[in-house]
């Protein structure tokens, strides 16, 4: 008869650099910025998109009105 094949994962947690949390440690290379800076940059991006939306609506309304 057919038996089901099973696989067992052997993760001991002692290997550094083998998991996703390594990207969030001080050992990770790359740009290190605080959460406050990320929040401010996100809010600035949202404000920029809203401003572009508003300017687009104003420009379209003026173009439709004509000279």
C-alpha positions as CSV (number, residue, x, y, z in Angstrom):
1,X,0.0,0.0,0.0
2,X,1.1,3.6,-0.4
3,X,2.4,5.5,2.5
4,X,2.5,9.2,2.8
5,X,5.9,10.8,2.6
6,X,6.7,13.2,5.4
7,X,9.4,15.7,5.8
8,X,10.6,17.2,9.0
9,X,12.1,20.6,9.1
10,X,15.1,20.9,11.3
11,X,15.5,24.5,12.3
12,X,17.5,25.1,15.5
13,X,17.5,28.9,15.3
14,X,21.3,29.1,15.9
15,X,22.3,29.9,12.4
16,X,22.6,33.7,12.0
17,X,21.8,35.1,8.6
18,X,19.4,32.4,7.6
19,X,16.2,34.0,8.5
20,X,14.2,37.1,7.7
21,X,14.9,38.9,11.0
22,X,18.5,39.3,9.9
23,X,17.5,42.3,7.7
24,X,16.2,44.1,10.8
25,X,19.3,43.9,13.0
26,X,22.2,46.3,13.4
27,X,24.3,43.8,11.4
28,X,22.4,44.4,8.2
29,X,24.1,46.4,5.6
30,X,22.3,49.3,3.8
31,X,20.5,52.5,4.8
32,X,19.5,52.6,8.5
33,X,16.7,55.1,9.2
34,X,14.4,55.4,12.2
35,X,10.7,54.7,12.2
36,X,10.0,58.4,12.6
37,X,11.8,59.2,9.4
38,X,9.9,56.5,7.6
39,X,6.6,57.9,8.9
40,X,7.5,61.5,7.9
41,X,8.5,60.4,4.4
42,X,5.3,58.4,4.0
43,X,3.2,61.4,5.1
44,X,5.1,63.7,2.7
45,X,4.5,61.3,-0.2
46,X,0.8,61.2,0.6
47,X,0.6,65.0,0.8
48,X,2.4,65.2,-2.6
49,X,-0.1,62.9,-4.3
50,X,-3.0,64.8,-2.8
51,X,-1.5,68.1,-4.0
52,X,-1.0,66.7,-7.5
53,X,-4.6,65.5,-7.5
54,X,-5.9,69.0,-6.4
55,X,-3.7,70.8,-9.0
56,X,-4.9,68.5,-11.7
57,X,-8.5,69.2,-10.8
58,X,-7.9,73.0,-10.8
59,X,-6.0,72.9,-14.1
60,X,-8.8,70.8,-15.7
61,X,-11.5,73.2,-14.4
62,X,-9.6,76.2,-15.8
63,X,-9.0,74.6,-19.1
64,X,-12.7,73.7,-19.4
65,X,-13.8,77.3,-18.6
66,X,-11.7,78.7,-21.4
67,X,-10.4,82.3,-21.9
